């Protein structure tokens, strides 16, 4: 958020939910969007725009399509749920590897 704020940018926070039947997607969209919004402290001073979206797709295709649609300049993705977060971006078959290999902008992976 600080990086976007310093560069007059926009932050788009996204959560991907794979394999959700389309009949259930409308019921899940708002609760997950609300969970995302709670990740940003209300008292955090910032002037950048922050948007939230929920995608019903596998993580890598969702990240790549949303980044392309929004002409992202940078993708920041957490790898804290990865079995080996420090090397996750280098292991074949991981979400991070697929995003890094196919994104049209830089990727910053964050472990924590």
Biopython code that builds the backbone (N, CA, C, O; Angstrom):
import numpy as np
from Bio.PDB.StructureBuilder import StructureBuilder

atoms = [
    (1, "UNK", "N", (0.835, -1.185, 0.000)),
    (1, "UNK", "CA", (0.000, 0.000, 0.000)),
    (1, "UNK", "C", (0.878, 1.245, 0.000)),
    (1, "UNK", "O", (0.579, 2.220, -0.689)),
    (2, "UNK", "N", (1.961, 1.211, 0.772)),
    (2, "UNK", "CA", (2.864, 2.359, 0.808)),
    (2, "UNK", "C", (3.495, 2.606, -0.556)),
    (2, "UNK", "O", (3.658, 3.758, -0.958)),
    (3, "UNK", "N", (3.852, 1.551, -1.270)),
    (3, "UNK", "CA", (4.437, 1.684, -2.598)),
    (3, "UNK", "C", (3.434, 2.316, -3.567)),
    (3, "UNK", "O", (3.790, 3.216, -4.329)),
    (4, "UNK", "N", (2.200, 1.854, -3.540)),
    (4, "UNK", "CA", (1.163, 2.433, -4.401)),
    (4, "UNK", "C", (0.881, 3.873, -4.012)),
    (4, "UNK", "O", (0.679, 4.734, -4.869)),
    (5, "UNK", "N", (0.869, 4.121, -2.722)),
    (5, "UNK", "CA", (0.603, 5.472, -2.233)),
    (5, "UNK", "C", (1.688, 6.440, -2.694)),
    (5, "UNK", "O", (1.385, 7.551, -3.128)),
    (6, "UNK", "N", (2.934, 6.031, -2.603)),
    (6, "UNK", "CA", (4.057, 6.886, -2.991)),
    (6, "UNK", "C", (4.098, 7.141, -4.494)),
    (6, "UNK", "O", (4.697, 8.121, -4.938)),
    (7, "UNK", "N", (3.472, 6.278, -5.276)),
    (7, "UNK", "CA", (3.508, 6.395, -6.727)),
    (7, "UNK", "C", (2.149, 6.706, -7.343)),
    (7, "UNK", "O", (1.937, 6.518, -8.541)),
    (8, "UNK", "N", (1.227, 7.187, -6.499)),
    (8, "UNK", "CA", (-0.119, 7.546, -6.958)),
    (8, "UNK", "C", (-0.772, 6.385, -7.718)),
    (8, "UNK", "O", (-1.385, 6.579, -8.768)),
    (9, "UNK", "N", (-0.629, 5.190, -7.172)),
    (9, "UNK", "CA", (-1.131, 3.991, -7.827)),
    (9, "UNK", "C", (-2.424, 3.486, -7.225)),
    (9, "UNK", "O", (-3.030, 4.125, -6.365)),
    (10, "UNK", "N", (-2.823, 2.335, -7.695)),
    (10, "UNK", "CA", (-4.019, 1.652, -7.218)),
    (10, "UNK", "C", (-3.615, 0.256, -6.760)),
    (10, "UNK", "O", (-2.801, -0.407, -7.404)),
    (11, "UNK", "N", (-4.182, -0.181, -5.655)),
    (11, "UNK", "CA", (-3.963, -1.533, -5.151)),
    (11, "UNK", "C", (-5.229, -2.327, -5.432)),
    (11, "UNK", "O", (-6.331, -1.886, -5.105)),
    (12, "UNK", "N", (-5.071, -3.486, -6.030)),
    (12, "UNK", "CA", (-6.197, -4.387, -6.245)),
    (12, "UNK", "C", (-5.891, -5.659, -5.480)),
    (12, "UNK", "O", (-4.997, -6.419, -5.853)),
    (13, "UNK", "N", (-6.626, -5.887, -4.421)),
    (13, "UNK", "CA", (-6.444, -7.100, -3.621)),
    (13, "UNK", "C", (-7.420, -8.150, -4.138)),
    (13, "UNK", "O", (-8.608, -7.880, -4.317)),
    (14, "UNK", "N", (-6.896, -9.353, -4.374)),
    (14, "UNK", "CA", (-7.695, -10.401, -4.989)),
    (14, "UNK", "C", (-7.574, -11.708, -4.217)),
    (14, "UNK", "O", (-6.517, -12.036, -3.677)),
    (15, "UNK", "N", (-8.668, -12.438, -4.177)),
    (15, "UNK", "CA", (-8.654, -13.787, -3.617)),
    (15, "UNK", "C", (-9.263, -14.707, -4.665)),
    (15, "UNK", "O", (-10.300, -14.392, -5.249)),
    (16, "UNK", "N", (-8.620, -15.838, -4.899)),
    (16, "UNK", "CA", (-9.116, -16.812, -5.871)),
    (16, "UNK", "C", (-9.721, -18.003, -5.143)),
    (16, "UNK", "O", (-9.128, -18.561, -4.219)),
    (17, "UNK", "N", (-10.916, -18.376, -5.586)),
    (17, "UNK", "CA", (-11.608, -19.549, -5.053)),
    (17, "UNK", "C", (-11.824, -20.529, -6.202)),
    (17, "UNK", "O", (-12.692, -20.299, -7.045)),
    (18, "UNK", "N", (-11.063, -21.604, -6.255)),
    (18, "UNK", "CA", (-11.228, -22.548, -7.350)),
    (18, "UNK", "C", (-12.380, -23.523, -7.109)),
    (18, "UNK", "O", (-12.770, -23.793, -5.973)),
    (19, "UNK", "N", (-12.895, -24.025, -8.189)),
    (19, "UNK", "CA", (-13.857, -25.133, -8.171)),
    (19, "UNK", "C", (-15.114, -24.845, -7.357)),
    (19, "UNK", "O", (-15.596, -25.717, -6.634)),
    (20, "UNK", "N", (-15.645, -23.636, -7.466)),
    (20, "UNK", "CA", (-16.901, -23.290, -6.798)),
    (20, "UNK", "C", (-17.995, -23.337, -7.857)),
    (20, "UNK", "O", (-17.903, -22.636, -8.866)),
    (21, "UNK", "N", (-19.030, -24.150, -7.647)),
    (21, "UNK", "CA", (-20.126, -24.191, -8.618)),
    (21, "UNK", "C", (-20.705, -22.795, -8.832)),
    (21, "UNK", "O", (-20.838, -22.020, -7.884)),
    (22, "UNK", "N", (-21.046, -22.479, -10.076)),
    (22, "UNK", "CA", (-21.511, -21.129, -10.393)),
    (22, "UNK", "C", (-22.736, -20.740, -9.586)),
    (22, "UNK", "O", (-22.946, -19.554, -9.334)),
    (23, "UNK", "N", (-23.554, -21.703, -9.172)),
    (23, "UNK", "CA", (-24.742, -21.397, -8.384)),
    (23, "UNK", "C", (-24.391, -20.813, -7.012)),
    (23, "UNK", "O", (-25.183, -20.071, -6.431)),
    (24, "UNK", "N", (-23.210, -21.145, -6.499)),
    (24, "UNK", "CA", (-22.798, -20.694, -5.174)),
    (24, "UNK", "C", (-21.924, -19.442, -5.211)),
    (24, "UNK", "O", (-21.670, -18.837, -4.169)),
    (25, "UNK", "N", (-21.468, -19.052, -6.377)),
    (25, "UNK", "CA", (-20.527, -17.946, -6.479)),
    (25, "UNK", "C", (-21.104, -16.618, -5.985)),
    (25, "UNK", "O", (-20.410, -15.867, -5.300)),
    (26, "UNK", "N", (-22.338, -16.321, -6.314)),
    (26, "UNK", "CA", (-22.951, -15.055, -5.885)),
    (26, "UNK", "C", (-23.021, -14.972, -4.357)),
    (26, "UNK", "O", (-22.836, -13.897, -3.786)),
    (27, "UNK", "N", (-23.287, -16.097, -3.699)),
    (27, "UNK", "CA", (-23.381, -16.114, -2.238)),
    (27, "UNK", "C", (-22.015, -15.962, -1.566)),
    (27, "UNK", "O", (-21.934, -15.479, -0.436)),
    (28, "UNK", "N", (-20.959, -16.362, -2.240)),
    (28, "UNK", "CA", (-19.621, -16.320, -1.648)),
    (28, "UNK", "C", (-18.865, -15.033, -1.948)),
    (28, "UNK", "O", (-17.935, -14.685, -1.220)),
    (29, "UNK", "N", (-19.239, -14.326, -2.994)),
    (29, "UNK", "CA", (-18.469, -13.160, -3.432)),
    (29, "UNK", "C", (-18.346, -12.101, -2.328)),
    (29, "UNK", "O", (-17.229, -11.721, -1.978)),
    (30, "UNK", "N", (-19.434, -11.630, -1.787)),
    (30, "UNK", "CA", (-19.389, -10.546, -0.792)),
    (30, "UNK", "C", (-18.687, -10.943, 0.509)),
    (30, "UNK", "O", (-17.881, -10.162, 1.014)),
    (31, "UNK", "N", (-18.958, -12.123, 1.072)),
    (31, "UNK", "CA", (-18.229, -12.480, 2.300)),
    (31, "UNK", "C", (-16.711, -12.526, 2.109)),
    (31, "UNK", "O", (-15.962, -12.093, 2.984)),
    (32, "UNK", "N", (-16.261, -13.044, 0.977)),
    (32, "UNK", "CA", (-14.815, -13.089, 0.738)),
    (32, "UNK", "C", (-14.256, -11.707, 0.449)),
    (32, "UNK", "O", (-13.131, -11.399, 0.843)),
    (33, "UNK", "N", (-15.021, -10.880, -0.229)),
    (33, "UNK", "CA", (-14.587, -9.501, -0.479)),
    (33, "UNK", "C", (-14.475, -8.744, 0.840)),
    (33, "UNK", "O", (-13.551, -7.951, 1.024)),
    (34, "UNK", "N", (-15.398, -8.980, 1.746)),
    (34, "UNK", "CA", (-15.358, -8.350, 3.071)),
    (34, "UNK", "C", (-14.127, -8.804, 3.858)),
    (34, "UNK", "O", (-13.488, -7.999, 4.536)),
    (35, "UNK", "N", (-13.800, -10.083, 3.765)),
    (35, "UNK", "CA", (-12.592, -10.594, 4.433)),
    (35, "UNK", "C", (-11.346, -9.904, 3.900)),
    (35, "UNK", "O", (-10.438, -9.577, 4.664)),
    (36, "UNK", "N", (-11.299, -9.682, 2.600)),
    (36, "UNK", "CA", (-10.160, -8.973, 2.012)),
    (36, "UNK", "C", (-10.072, -7.544, 2.536)),
    (36, "UNK", "O", (-8.989, -7.065, 2.870)),
    (37, "UNK", "N", (-11.202, -6.873, 2.605)),
    (37, "UNK", "CA", (-11.191, -5.471, 3.038)),
    (37, "UNK", "C", (-10.730, -5.336, 4.489)),
    (37, "UNK", "O", (-10.170, -4.307, 4.869)),
    (38, "UNK", "N", (-10.958, -6.356, 5.288)),
    (38, "UNK", "CA", (-10.530, -6.308, 6.686)),
    (38, "UNK", "C", (-9.007, -6.449, 6.831)),
    (38, "UNK", "O", (-8.465, -6.224, 7.913)),
    (39, "UNK", "N", (-8.329, -6.816, 5.759)),
    (39, "UNK", "CA", (-6.869, -6.908, 5.798)),
    (39, "UNK", "C", (-6.213, -5.530, 5.785)),
    (39, "UNK", "O", (-5.041, -5.385, 6.133)),
    (40, "UNK", "N", (-6.976, -4.528, 5.381)),
    (40, "UNK", "CA", (-6.454, -3.161, 5.328)),
    (40, "UNK", "C", (-6.980, -2.410, 6.541)),
    (40, "UNK", "O", (-8.188, -2.230, 6.698)),
    (41, "UNK", "N", (-6.081, -1.982, 7.379)),
    (41, "UNK", "CA", (-6.455, -1.256, 8.597)),
    (41, "UNK", "C", (-7.164, 0.040, 8.231)),
    (41, "UNK", "O", (-6.696, 0.785, 7.369)),
    (42, "UNK", "N", (-8.295, 0.313, 8.886)),
    (42, "UNK", "CA", (-9.062, 1.526, 8.607)),
    (42, "UNK", "C", (-8.311, 2.787, 9.010)),
    (42, "UNK", "O", (-8.540, 3.850, 8.433)),
    (43, "UNK", "N", (-7.426, 2.689, 9.982)),
    (43, "UNK", "CA", (-6.687, 3.871, 10.422)),
    (43, "UNK", "C", (-5.339, 4.024, 9.713)),
    (43, "UNK", "O", (-4.535, 4.882, 10.078)),
    (44, "UNK", "N", (-5.097, 3.195, 8.706)),
    (44, "UNK", "CA", (-3.870, 3.296, 7.932)),
    (44, "UNK", "C", (-3.984, 4.499, 6.995)),
    (44, "UNK", "O", (-4.860, 4.531, 6.132)),
    (45, "UNK", "N", (-3.101, 5.489, 7.160)),
    (45, "UNK", "CA", (-3.191, 6.661, 6.276)),
    (45, "UNK", "C", (-2.687, 6.315, 4.873)),
    (45, "UNK", "O", (-1.549, 5.882, 4.696)),
    (46, "UNK", "N", (-3.536, 6.511, 3.904)),
    (46, "UNK", "CA", (-3.136, 6.277, 2.522)),
    (46, "UNK", "C", (-4.021, 7.113, 1.596)),
    (46, "UNK", "O", (-5.181, 7.394, 1.899)),
    (47, "UNK", "N", (-3.452, 7.492, 0.485)),
    (47, "UNK", "CA", (-4.202, 8.263, -0.495)),
    (47, "UNK", "C", (-4.467, 7.485, -1.758)),
    (47, "UNK", "O", (-5.167, 7.964, -2.650)),
    (48, "UNK", "N", (-3.912, 6.276, -1.847)),
    (48, "UNK", "CA", (-4.118, 5.482, -3.051)),
    (48, "UNK", "C", (-5.485, 4.799, -3.011)),
    (48, "UNK", "O", (-6.082, 4.614, -1.950)),
    (49, "UNK", "N", (-5.946, 4.439, -4.174)),
    (49, "UNK", "CA", (-7.208, 3.716, -4.290)),
    (49, "UNK", "C", (-6.955, 2.239, -4.004)),
    (49, "UNK", "O", (-5.971, 1.669, -4.476)),
    (50, "UNK", "N", (-7.836, 1.628, -3.240)),
    (50, "UNK", "CA", (-7.732, 0.199, -2.945)),
    (50, "UNK", "C", (-9.040, -0.468, -3.350)),
    (50, "UNK", "O", (-10.109, -0.111, -2.855)),
    (51, "UNK", "N", (-8.945, -1.436, -4.251)),
    (51, "UNK", "CA", (-10.099, -2.203, -4.706)),
    (51, "UNK", "C", (-9.945, -3.648, -4.268)),
    (51, "UNK", "O", (-8.842, -4.105, -3.968)),
    (52, "UNK", "N", (-11.058, -4.360, -4.234)),
    (52, "UNK", "CA", (-11.062, -5.756, -3.806)),
    (52, "UNK", "C", (-11.877, -6.565, -4.808)),
    (52, "UNK", "O", (-12.910, -6.108, -5.298)),
    (53, "UNK", "N", (-11.404, -7.765, -5.103)),
    (53, "UNK", "CA", (-12.149, -8.635, -5.999)),
    (53, "UNK", "C", (-11.962, -10.092, -5.591)),
    (53, "UNK", "O", (-10.951, -10.464, -4.996)),
    (54, "UNK", "N", (-12.934, -10.885, -5.916)),
    (54, "UNK", "CA", (-12.893, -12.330, -5.691)),
    (54, "UNK", "C", (-13.075, -12.988, -7.053)),
    (54, "UNK", "O", (-14.000, -12.659, -7.795)),
    (55, "UNK", "N", (-12.190, -13.912, -7.368)),
    (55, "UNK", "CA", (-12.245, -14.617, -8.641)),
    (55, "UNK", "C", (-12.522, -16.089, -8.387)),
    (55, "UNK", "O", (-11.986, -16.676, -7.446)),
    (56, "UNK", "N", (-13.351, -16.678, -9.217)),
    (56, "UNK", "CA", (-13.679, -18.099, -9.093)),
    (56, "UNK", "C", (-12.916, -18.852, -10.176)),
    (56, "UNK", "O", (-13.441, -19.170, -11.243)),
    (57, "UNK", "N", (-11.664, -19.119, -9.855)),
    (57, "UNK", "CA", (-10.756, -19.759, -10.787)),
    (57, "UNK", "C", (-9.559, -20.272, -9.982)),
    (57, "UNK", "O", (-9.402, -19.930, -8.810)),
    (58, "UNK", "N", (-8.732, -21.078, -10.603)),
    (58, "UNK", "CA", (-7.476, -21.476, -9.975)),
    (58, "UNK", "C", (-6.627, -20.225, -9.778)),
    (58, "UNK", "O", (-6.765, -19.256, -10.524)),
    (59, "UNK", "N", (-5.757, -20.245, -8.787)),
    (59, "UNK", "CA", (-5.027, -19.037, -8.396)),
    (59, "UNK", "C", (-4.204, -18.427, -9.526)),
    (59, "UNK", "O", (-4.347, -17.237, -9.808)),
    (60, "UNK", "N", (-3.356, -19.202, -10.171)),
    (60, "UNK", "CA", (-2.478, -18.627, -11.194)),
    (60, "UNK", "C", (-3.253, -18.029, -12.369)),
    (60, "UNK", "O", (-2.985, -16.887, -12.743)),
    (61, "UNK", "N", (-4.200, -18.753, -12.965)),
    (61, "UNK", "CA", (-4.956, -18.131, -14.054)),
    (61, "UNK", "C", (-5.741, -16.896, -13.602)),
    (61, "UNK", "O", (-5.880, -15.935, -14.359)),
    (62, "UNK", "N", (-6.247, -16.924, -12.379)),
    (62, "UNK", "CA", (-6.984, -15.764, -11.869)),
    (62, "UNK", "C", (-6.059, -14.566, -11.728)),
    (62, "UNK", "O", (-6.407, -13.464, -12.154)),
    (63, "UNK", "N", (-4.890, -14.761, -11.139)),
    (63, "UNK", "CA", (-3.925, -13.673, -10.957)),
    (63, "UNK", "C", (-3.510, -13.104, -12.306)),
    (63, "UNK", "O", (-3.483, -11.888, -12.492)),
    (64, "UNK", "N", (-3.191, -13.976, -13.236)),
    (64, "UNK", "CA", (-2.725, -13.529, -14.548)),
    (64, "UNK", "C", (-3.805, -12.782, -15.317)),
    (64, "UNK", "O", (-3.518, -11.759, -15.938)),
    (65, "UNK", "N", (-5.035, -13.270, -15.290)),
    (65, "UNK", "CA", (-6.093, -12.594, -16.044)),
    (65, "UNK", "C", (-6.460, -11.254, -15.413)),
    (65, "UNK", "O", (-6.684, -10.282, -16.134)),
    (66, "UNK", "N", (-6.526, -11.180, -14.096)),
    (66, "UNK", "CA", (-6.838, -9.914, -13.434)),
    (66, "UNK", "C", (-5.711, -8.905, -13.655)),
    (66, "UNK", "O", (-5.975, -7.722, -13.866)),
    (67, "UNK", "N", (-4.477, -9.356, -13.608)),
    (67, "UNK", "CA", (-3.343, -8.453, -13.855)),
    (67, "UNK", "C", (-3.381, -7.917, -15.277)),
    (67, "UNK", "O", (-3.123, -6.736, -15.509)),
    (68, "UNK", "N", (-3.704, -8.785, -16.227)),
    (68, "UNK", "CA", (-3.774, -8.349, -17.622)),
    (68, "UNK", "C", (-4.936, -7.385, -17.840)),
    (68, "UNK", "O", (-4.771, -6.349, -18.485)),
    (69, "UNK", "N", (-6.102, -7.720, -17.309)),
    (69, "UNK", "CA", (-7.282, -6.862, -17.464)),
    (69, "UNK", "C", (-7.058, -5.471, -16.879)),
    (69, "UNK", "O", (-7.563, -4.481, -17.407)),
    (70, "UNK", "N", (-6.298, -5.401, -15.785)),
    (70, "UNK", "CA", (-6.072, -4.131, -15.094)),
    (70, "UNK", "C", (-4.745, -3.481, -15.463)),
    (70, "UNK", "O", (-4.361, -2.471, -14.873)),
    (71, "UNK", "N", (-4.046, -4.054, -16.436)),
    (71, "UNK", "CA", (-2.750, -3.545, -16.882)),
    (71, "UNK", "C", (-1.826, -3.282, -15.687)),
    (71, "UNK", "O", (-1.278, -2.191, -15.526)),
    (72, "UNK", "N", (-1.675, -4.303, -14.868)),
    (72, "UNK", "CA", (-0.875, -4.198, -13.642)),
    (72, "UNK", "C", (0.584, -3.882, -13.954)),
    (72, "UNK", "O", (1.151, -4.387, -14.923)),
    (73, "UNK", "N", (1.173, -3.045, -13.121)),
    (73, "UNK", "CA", (2.592, -2.726, -13.222)),
    (73, "UNK", "C", (3.422, -3.628, -12.315)),
    (73, "UNK", "O", (4.634, -3.751, -12.495)),
    (74, "UNK", "N", (2.771, -4.255, -11.343)),
    (74, "UNK", "CA", (3.455, -5.111, -10.381)),
    (74, "UNK", "C", (2.435, -6.058, -9.758)),
    (74, "UNK", "O", (1.318, -5.658, -9.432)),
    (75, "UNK", "N", (2.832, -7.305, -9.600)),
    (75, "UNK", "CA", (2.011, -8.278, -8.871)),
    (75, "UNK", "C", (2.765, -8.599, -7.592)),
    (75, "UNK", "O", (3.940, -8.964, -7.626)),
    (76, "UNK", "N", (2.087, -8.462, -6.473)),
    (76, "UNK", "CA", (2.649, -8.845, -5.179)),
    (76, "UNK", "C", (1.825, -10.023, -4.694)),
    (76, "UNK", "O", (0.604, -9.929, -4.569)),
    (77, "UNK", "N", (2.492, -11.123, -4.423)),
    (77, "UNK", "CA", (1.753, -12.303, -3.979)),
    (77, "UNK", "C", (2.437, -12.953, -2.787)),
    (77, "UNK", "O", (3.659, -13.092, -2.743)),
    (78, "UNK", "N", (1.624, -13.342, -1.837)),
    (78, "UNK", "CA", (2.129, -14.029, -0.660)),
    (78, "UNK", "C", (2.354, -15.492, -0.948)),
    (78, "UNK", "O", (1.591, -16.117, -1.685)),
    (79, "UNK", "N", (3.391, -16.032, -0.370)),
    (79, "UNK", "CA", (3.672, -17.464, -0.501)),
    (79, "UNK", "C", (3.745, -18.114, 0.873)),
    (79, "UNK", "O", (4.394, -19.145, 1.044)),
    (80, "UNK", "N", (3.077, -17.509, 1.852)),
    (80, "UNK", "CA", (3.170, -18.002, 3.226)),
    (80, "UNK", "C", (2.492, -19.342, 3.442)),
    (80, "UNK", "O", (2.779, -20.011, 4.434)),
    (81, "UNK", "N", (1.600, -19.761, 2.550)),
    (81, "UNK", "CA", (0.956, -21.066, 2.715)),
    (81, "UNK", "C", (1.701, -22.157, 1.955)),
    (81, "UNK", "O", (1.297, -23.320, 1.961)),
    (82, "UNK", "N", (2.776, -21.776, 1.310)),
    (82, "UNK", "CA", (3.554, -22.742, 0.540)),
    (82, "UNK", "C", (4.334, -23.658, 1.479)),
    (82, "UNK", "O", (4.734, -23.228, 2.561)),
    (83, "UNK", "N", (4.556, -24.910, 1.085)),
    (83, "UNK", "CA", (5.317, -25.823, 1.932)),
    (83, "UNK", "C", (6.747, -25.340, 2.174)),
    (83, "UNK", "O", (7.289, -25.521, 3.264)),
    (84, "UNK", "N", (7.349, -24.732, 1.171)),
    (84, "UNK", "CA", (8.706, -24.192, 1.266)),
    (84, "UNK", "C", (8.691, -22.770, 0.735)),
    (84, "UNK", "O", (9.140, -22.533, -0.386)),
    (85, "UNK", "N", (8.184, -21.811, 1.513)),
    (85, "UNK", "CA", (7.952, -20.470, 0.978)),
    (85, "UNK", "C", (9.180, -19.775, 0.425)),
    (85, "UNK", "O", (9.053, -18.964, -0.493)),
    (86, "UNK", "N", (10.349, -20.056, 0.940)),
    (86, "UNK", "CA", (11.551, -19.365, 0.461)),
    (86, "UNK", "C", (11.989, -19.845, -0.919)),
    (86, "UNK", "O", (12.718, -19.142, -1.618)),
    (87, "UNK", "N", (11.550, -21.031, -1.311)),
    (87, "UNK", "CA", (11.922, -21.512, -2.634)),
    (87, "UNK", "C", (10.701, -21.777, -3.517)),
    (87, "UNK", "O", (10.834, -22.330, -4.609)),
    (88, "UNK", "N", (9.530, -21.390, -3.056)),
    (88, "UNK", "CA", (8.293, -21.669, -3.781)),
    (88, "UNK", "C", (8.318, -21.143, -5.209)),
    (88, "UNK", "O", (7.800, -21.797, -6.114)),
    (89, "UNK", "N", (8.902, -19.994, -5.422)),
    (89, "UNK", "CA", (8.925, -19.398, -6.758)),
    (89, "UNK", "C", (9.806, -20.182, -7.725)),
    (89, "UNK", "O", (9.786, -19.911, -8.926)),
    (90, "UNK", "N", (10.570, -21.137, -7.232)),
    (90, "UNK", "CA", (11.488, -21.881, -8.082)),
    (90, "UNK", "C", (11.081, -23.339, -8.271)),
    (90, "UNK", "O", (11.741, -24.071, -9.008)),
    (91, "UNK", "N", (10.018, -23.765, -7.623)),
    (91, "UNK", "CA", (9.582, -25.158, -7.735)),
    (91, "UNK", "C", (8.566, -25.307, -8.862)),
    (91, "UNK", "O", (7.586, -24.562, -8.900)),
    (92, "UNK", "N", (8.772, -26.242, -9.772)),
    (92, "UNK", "CA", (7.808, -26.455, -10.853)),
    (92, "UNK", "C", (6.431, -26.817, -10.309)),
    (92, "UNK", "O", (6.309, -27.544, -9.323)),
    (93, "UNK", "N", (5.410, -26.302, -10.960)),
    (93, "UNK", "CA", (4.051, -26.663, -10.603)),
    (93, "UNK", "C", (3.408, -25.803, -9.537)),
    (93, "UNK", "O", (2.242, -26.019, -9.205)),
    (94, "UNK", "N", (4.124, -24.838, -8.988)),
    (94, "UNK", "CA", (3.525, -23.982, -7.964)),
    (94, "UNK", "C", (2.839, -22.783, -8.601)),
    (94, "UNK", "O", (3.124, -22.419, -9.741)),
    (95, "UNK", "N", (1.938, -22.182, -7.851)),
    (95, "UNK", "CA", (1.253, -20.988, -8.329)),
    (95, "UNK", "C", (2.261, -19.887, -8.627)),
    (95, "UNK", "O", (2.181, -19.233, -9.667)),
    (96, "UNK", "N", (3.201, -19.683, -7.725)),
    (96, "UNK", "CA", (4.197, -18.622, -7.921)),
    (96, "UNK", "C", (4.986, -18.848, -9.210)),
    (96, "UNK", "O", (5.199, -17.905, -9.971)),
    (97, "UNK", "N", (5.417, -20.068, -9.462)),
    (97, "UNK", "CA", (6.180, -20.368, -10.672)),
    (97, "UNK", "C", (5.357, -20.077, -11.917)),
    (97, "UNK", "O", (5.864, -19.485, -12.870)),
    (98, "UNK", "N", (4.102, -20.483, -11.919)),
    (98, "UNK", "CA", (3.242, -20.256, -13.084)),
    (98, "UNK", "C", (3.012, -18.766, -13.324)),
    (98, "UNK", "O", (3.029, -18.312, -14.468)),
    (99, "UNK", "N", (2.799, -18.010, -12.258)),
    (99, "UNK", "CA", (2.586, -16.570, -12.406)),
    (99, "UNK", "C", (3.869, -15.904, -12.899)),
    (99, "UNK", "O", (3.828, -15.099, -13.829)),
    (100, "UNK", "N", (4.997, -16.228, -12.291)),
    (100, "UNK", "CA", (6.275, -15.633, -12.692)),
    (100, "UNK", "C", (6.586, -15.941, -14.154)),
    (100, "UNK", "O", (7.061, -15.069, -14.882)),
    (101, "UNK", "N", (6.325, -17.159, -14.583)),
    (101, "UNK", "CA", (6.640, -17.560, -15.946)),
    (101, "UNK", "C", (5.748, -16.905, -16.989)),
    (101, "UNK", "O", (6.146, -16.782, -18.148)),
    (102, "UNK", "N", (4.538, -16.478, -16.597)),
    (102, "UNK", "CA", (3.577, -16.012, -17.593)),
    (102, "UNK", "C", (3.128, -14.568, -17.433)),
    (102, "UNK", "O", (2.383, -14.072, -18.278)),
    (103, "UNK", "N", (3.539, -13.893, -16.412)),
    (103, "UNK", "CA", (3.091, -12.517, -16.185)),
    (103, "UNK", "C", (3.808, -11.554, -17.125)),
    (103, "UNK", "O", (4.944, -11.782, -17.540)),
    (104, "UNK", "N", (3.108, -10.478, -17.444)),
    (104, "UNK", "CA", (3.690, -9.456, -18.312)),
    (104, "UNK", "C", (4.238, -8.279, -17.518)),
    (104, "UNK", "O", (4.569, -7.236, -18.083)),
    (105, "UNK", "N", (4.329, -8.454, -16.203)),
    (105, "UNK", "CA", (4.881, -7.410, -15.334)),
    (105, "UNK", "C", (5.713, -8.082, -14.250)),
    (105, "UNK", "O", (5.643, -9.300, -14.087)),
    (106, "UNK", "N", (6.495, -7.309, -13.508)),
    (106, "UNK", "CA", (7.305, -7.898, -12.430)),
    (106, "UNK", "C", (6.439, -8.519, -11.335)),
    (106, "UNK", "O", (5.285, -8.135, -11.142)),
    (107, "UNK", "N", (7.018, -9.481, -10.626)),
    (107, "UNK", "CA", (6.350, -10.176, -9.533)),
    (107, "UNK", "C", (7.196, -10.002, -8.282)),
    (107, "UNK", "O", (8.417, -10.155, -8.324)),
    (108, "UNK", "N", (6.551, -9.684, -7.180)),
    (108, "UNK", "CA", (7.205, -9.640, -5.877)),
    (108, "UNK", "C", (6.522, -10.685, -5.007)),
    (108, "UNK", "O", (5.334, -10.572, -4.705)),
    (109, "UNK", "N", (7.279, -11.708, -4.604)),
    (109, "UNK", "CA", (6.711, -12.708, -3.693)),
    (109, "UNK", "C", (7.103, -12.330, -2.271)),
    (109, "UNK", "O", (8.233, -11.924, -2.002)),
    (110, "UNK", "N", (6.142, -12.473, -1.377)),
    (110, "UNK", "CA", (6.341, -12.084, 0.012)),
    (110, "UNK", "C", (6.109, -13.302, 0.881)),
    (110, "UNK", "O", (5.070, -13.955, 0.782)),
    (111, "UNK", "N", (7.066, -13.605, 1.727)),
    (111, "UNK", "CA", (6.962, -14.723, 2.647)),
    (111, "UNK", "C", (6.692, -14.169, 4.039)),
    (111, "UNK", "O", (7.380, -13.256, 4.497)),
    (112, "UNK", "N", (5.706, -14.714, 4.694)),
    (112, "UNK", "CA", (5.461, -14.239, 6.044)),
    (112, "UNK", "C", (4.126, -14.610, 6.571)),
    (112, "UNK", "O", (3.793, -14.268, 7.706)),
]
sb = StructureBuilder()
sb.init_structure("model")
sb.init_model(0)
sb.init_chain("A")
sb.init_seg("    ")
for serial, (resi, resn, name, xyz) in enumerate(atoms, 1):
    if name == "N":
        sb.init_residue(resn, " ", resi, " ")
    sb.init_atom(name, np.array(xyz, "f"), 0.0, 1.0, " ", f" {name:<3s}", serial, name[0])
structure = sb.get_structure()
